[in-house]
Amino acid sequence: MEPPERPALSSQSPLAVVEALRARLGLPLADPGLALAALTHKSFVNEHRGDGLQDNERLEFLGDAVIDLAVSHRLMEQFPGAREGELSKIRAALVDEAGLSRIARELDLGPLLRLGRGEELTGGREKSSLLADALEAVVAALYLGGGLTPVLALVDRFLGEAFQRAAAGTLDRDYKTQIQELAQSRMRASPRYRVVAEHGPDHSKVFEVELELRGEVAGRGAGRSKKDAEQAAAKLALEWIGERTAELKPSLPPATGDSGHVPAEDELAAASESLGPLVPEPEVRVPSAKTVPEPPSVPRKRAARKAAPRKPRPSRSARRTAAPGTPVRKRRSSKPASEG
């Protein structure tokens, strides 16, 4: 049996709507009028022109800048060595429409929106664009009522995990990508997703998806679309693998004189088998000394003689022709000298 659809709280009194928003935020709302305007879409104002209502477009404009300021403030604190380009890239990944609408869904702002009949019939409460705009308007109402402090508290509450992923270098990879890489490298297995349930009407369905690893359910998530449900299941699967790895990680043997349990070989083998085969490290072979040929021994004098360059020997004609100014050596005559 499908659960009944949640009623929209926007049909209640304005005071009840503002109180519901305050409870979801867990933060004080200094100006109830601004808070109510933050939840009011222009389609609702168009259908109630004579009531003097204010829509959330101006607040949305301010909230966009305030969110950038708050996120930039936290990034400057947590990444003191990062360059401007890196900080801009991280901020853009955190405060895009998908990220803001996700926060709005976690706050359950959809039932609080005051929409016109047309937006109501077309599922406006689940549109990412409307939810992101409403969140920016709510942030502006917080800022105008209490400054940057409540906005920073909201950022820490919903973006703290994203800051950790940015520090680990995994912000640009979603949960499905992370679980895919981890399962293949650590367990040599691929995750499998399976839709197990669907709830609600066609324009506002909720899907439930299970993620299996080696035939075991590692996570089960729900979302307004199959992709969102798969992401939620992948996030839980990452936590499941982390907890299981911590439980099965063998402890080091205690030092001499300490008391403790030393895991036996069969326990280590069982833990390794449950985690799956790891990728073997490449074997490095070092050549032994026997395989290196020794140079042949050469006598020292002979080697020095071979190494010394030879002087070129002058030709016969060059030896006969003396340079100017060089005394000519007379050839010794073979005839005896004549007697005087």
GIPECOR-V367754 format. One record per residue. N is the residue number from 0. RES is the residue in one letter. PSI is psi in radians with two decimals (NA if undefined). Layout:
n & res & psi
N & RES & PSI
N & RES & PSI
//
This chain:
n & res & psi
0 & M & 2.27
1 & E & 2.47
2 & P & 2.62
3 & P & 2.59
4 & E & 2.43
5 & R & 2.31
6 & P & 2.62
7 & A & 2.24
8 & L & -0.18
9 & S & -0.34
10 & S & -0.18
11 & Q & -3.06
12 & S & 2.64
13 & P & -0.65
14 & L & -0.67
15 & A & -0.63
16 & V & -0.78
17 & V & -0.68
18 & E & -0.67
19 & A & -0.67
20 & L & -0.74
21 & R & -0.70
22 & A & -0.65
23 & R & -0.68
24 & L & -0.59
25 & G & 0.41
26 & L & 2.64
27 & P & 2.56
28 & L & 1.83
29 & A & -0.56
30 & D & 1.74
31 & P & -0.55
32 & G & -0.75
33 & L & -0.68
34 & A & -0.72
35 & L & -0.68
36 & A & -0.60
37 & A & -0.43
38 & L & 0.07
39 & T & 2.07
40 & H & 2.69
41 & K & -0.46
42 & S & -0.57
43 & F & -0.69
44 & V & -0.68
45 & N & -0.54
46 & E & -0.11
47 & H & 0.98
48 & R & -0.54
49 & G & -0.01
50 & D & -0.07
51 & G & 0.68
52 & L & 2.81
53 & Q & 2.28
54 & D & -3.12
55 & N & 0.24
56 & E & -0.75
57 & R & -0.72
58 & L & -0.63
59 & E & -0.73
60 & F & -0.80
61 & L & -0.72
62 & G & -0.56
63 & D & -0.79
64 & A & -0.64
65 & V & -0.70
66 & I & -0.76
67 & D & -0.71
68 & L & -0.82
69 & A & -0.76
70 & V & -0.72
71 & S & -0.67
72 & H & -0.81
73 & R & -0.66
74 & L & -0.67
75 & M & -0.61
76 & E & -0.74
77 & Q & -0.32
78 & F & 1.25
79 & P & -0.40
80 & G & 0.03
81 & A & 2.58
82 & R & 2.96
83 & E & -0.70
84 & G & -0.69
85 & E & -0.74
86 & L & -0.69
87 & S & -0.68
88 & K & -0.74
89 & I & -0.77
90 & R & -0.70
91 & A & -0.59
92 & A & -0.41
93 & L & -0.63
94 & V & 0.51
95 & D & 3.13
96 & E & -0.69
97 & A & -0.74
98 & G & -0.72
99 & L & -0.70
100 & S & -0.54
101 & R & -0.75
102 & I & -0.70
103 & A & -0.65
104 & R & -0.67
105 & E & -0.56
106 & L & -0.18
107 & D & 0.88
108 & L & -0.37
109 & G & -0.91
110 & P & -0.25
111 & L & -0.22
112 & L & 2.43
113 & R & 1.84
114 & L & 2.73
115 & G & 2.98
116 & R & -0.66
117 & G & -0.80
118 & E & -0.59
119 & E & -0.74
120 & L & -0.43
121 & T & 0.29
122 & G & 0.65
123 & G & -0.44
124 & R & -0.26
125 & E & 0.06
126 & K & 2.27
127 & S & -0.64
128 & S & -0.77
129 & L & -0.68
130 & L & -0.72
131 & A & -0.73
132 & D & -0.73
133 & A & -0.67
134 & L & -0.75
135 & E & -0.69
136 & A & -0.70
137 & V & -0.70
138 & V & -0.69
139 & A & -0.70
140 & A & -0.69
141 & L & -0.75
142 & Y & -0.77
143 & L & -0.48
144 & G & -0.48
145 & G & 0.16
146 & G & -2.76
147 & L & -0.33
148 & T & -0.89
149 & P & -0.52
150 & V & -0.72
151 & L & -0.64
152 & A & -0.68
153 & L & -0.71
154 & V & -0.77
155 & D & -0.63
156 & R & -0.71
157 & F & -0.25
158 & L & 0.09
159 & G & -0.73
160 & E & -0.65
161 & A & -0.63
162 & F & -0.69
163 & Q & -0.71
164 & R & -0.63
165 & A & -0.69
166 & A & -0.57
167 & A & -0.09
168 & G & 0.34
169 & T & 0.29
170 & L & -0.60
171 & D & -0.01
172 & R & 2.25
173 & D & 3.11
174 & Y & -0.64
175 & K & -0.70
176 & T & -0.73
177 & Q & -0.77
178 & I & -0.56
179 & Q & -0.82
180 & E & -0.75
181 & L & -0.73
182 & A & -0.67
183 & Q & -0.68
184 & S & -0.62
185 & R & -0.66
186 & M & -0.10
187 & R & 0.83
188 & A & 2.74
189 & S & 2.37
190 & P & 2.58
191 & R & 2.32
192 & Y & 2.46
193 & R & 2.19
194 & V & 2.13
195 & V & -0.29
196 & A & 2.69
197 & E & 2.34
198 & H & 2.69
199 & G & 2.99
200 & P & 3.01
201 & D & -0.63
202 & H & -0.11
203 & S & 1.02
204 & K & 2.68
205 & V & 2.16
206 & F & 2.49
207 & E & 2.25
208 & V & 2.42
209 & E & 2.47
210 & L & 2.19
211 & E & 2.46
212 & L & 2.01
213 & R & 0.72
214 & G & 0.07
215 & E & 2.37
216 & V & 2.03
217 & A & -0.29
218 & G & 2.62
219 & R & 2.14
220 & G & 2.85
221 & A & 2.63
222 & G & 2.93
223 & R & -0.25
224 & S & 2.88
225 & K & -0.65
226 & K & -0.76
227 & D & -0.69
228 & A & -0.67
229 & E & -0.69
230 & Q & -0.73
231 & A & -0.70
232 & A & -0.68
233 & A & -0.65
234 & K & -0.78
235 & L & -0.61
236 & A & -0.64
237 & L & -0.75
238 & E & -0.66
239 & W & -0.77
240 & I & -0.70
241 & G & -0.75
242 & E & -0.71
243 & R & -0.64
244 & T & -0.70
245 & A & -0.64
246 & E & -0.65
247 & L & -0.02
248 & K & 2.11
249 & P & 2.47
250 & S & 2.80
251 & L & 2.62
252 & P & 2.49
253 & P & 2.70
254 & A & 3.02
255 & T & 2.26
256 & G & -0.24
257 & D & 2.67
258 & S & 2.40
259 & G & 2.97
260 & H & 2.18
261 & V & 2.11
262 & P & 2.34
263 & A & 2.98
264 & E & -0.64
265 & D & -0.55
266 & E & -0.74
267 & L & -0.68
268 & A & -0.69
269 & A & -0.72
270 & A & -0.72
271 & S & -0.68
272 & E & -0.65
273 & S & -0.55
274 & L & -0.24
275 & G & 2.82
276 & P & 2.39
277 & L & 2.80
278 & V & 2.14
279 & P & 2.52
280 & E & 2.51
281 & P & 2.41
282 & E & 2.29
283 & V & 2.11
284 & R & 2.28
285 & V & 2.15
286 & P & 2.41
287 & S & 2.89
288 & A & -0.45
289 & K & -0.48
290 & T & -0.19
291 & V & 2.01
292 & P & 2.43
293 & E & 2.50
294 & P & 2.52
295 & P & 2.50
296 & S & 2.31
297 & V & 2.35
298 & P & 2.51
299 & R & -0.80
300 & K & -0.71
301 & R & -0.67
302 & A & -0.68
303 & A & -0.65
304 & R & -0.68
305 & K & -0.56
306 & A & -0.51
307 & A & 2.35
308 & P & 2.47
309 & R & 2.46
310 & K & 2.38
311 & P & 2.38
312 & R & 2.24
313 & P & 2.63
314 & S & 2.98
315 & R & -0.75
316 & S & -0.62
317 & A & -0.61
318 & R & -0.53
319 & R & -0.59
320 & T & 2.02
321 & A & 2.66
322 & A & 2.64
323 & P & 2.41
324 & G & 0.00
325 & T & 2.20
326 & P & 2.32
327 & V & 2.26
328 & R & 2.12
329 & K & 2.49
330 & R & 2.43
331 & R & 2.22
332 & S & 2.55
333 & S & -0.28
334 & K & 2.57
335 & P & 2.63
336 & A & 2.43
337 & S & 2.54
338 & E & 2.52
339 & G & NA
//
